[in-house]
Amino acid sequence: MCHQHMRLYSFHPGRKTLPFLRLRTEAARERRNTKEPPTYLSRAIAAETVDRDRRCPLPTADCRPQRCSLSFAERMVETLFEDIFKVDRLDPDGKKFDKVSRIEARSEQFDMYMQLDVNTDIYPIHVGDKFMMVLAPTLDLDGTPDTGYYTQGGRKSLADKFEYVMHGKLYRISEEGSGPKVKADMYVSFGGLLMMLKGDPSIAAKFELDQRLFILMRKV
């Protein structure tokens, strides 16, 4: 795990593309032709792209991708989960490492509870901070499945819109409770930095054991 760069990656070359990623990519293309409300992520990228490039004659709030030349916003990757979290506590079990803190946070829309190890040496975070968190199977804006290889270059990616990115593996999914009170727990390791996400089982149903995931964060 590299601690010298804002974006952290732990790729595993040579693995095969999983079939369900191709299915998700096809589903994402179909949804782009519907009139579903935009997600947090698509709204943020569309707004920032319009303001940055000044290619739309309309105010940002009135702009729509189909009316403007927003190729970057249109080629949106499908995300498996996204929400805005607020940090409630740091290191609930005490400080274990100098450059890493474990945060406790809860999301606004889906009321998901999360514990996440963050390299605070390169990405400081404090109690009360709010951040957008996204889980995605790929960084390619057109939804192309991740190949397991990272190539630096001028090509834009989903990571360009975030401040802190890690790549890891979902190694455990479990449930606790029964009936309407049942909760699902998901555990992901990002090169040794751990995440536990707990909440609605319908959200956990979108994921699969041993799935490779990117976590992307940006303060709001």
Secondary structure, DSSP 4 states (H G I P E B T S, - for coil): --SSSSB-----TTPPPPHHHHHHHHHHHHHTTS-PPPPHHHHHHHHHHHHHH---SS-GGG--GGGTT-HHHHSPPPPSEEEEEEEEEE-TT----SSEEEEEEEESSS--EEEEEEETTTS---TT-EEEEEEES---TT-PPP-S----SS---GGGG-SEEEEEEEEEEEEES-GGG-EEEEEEEETTEEEEEEE-HHHHTT--TT-EEEEEEEE-
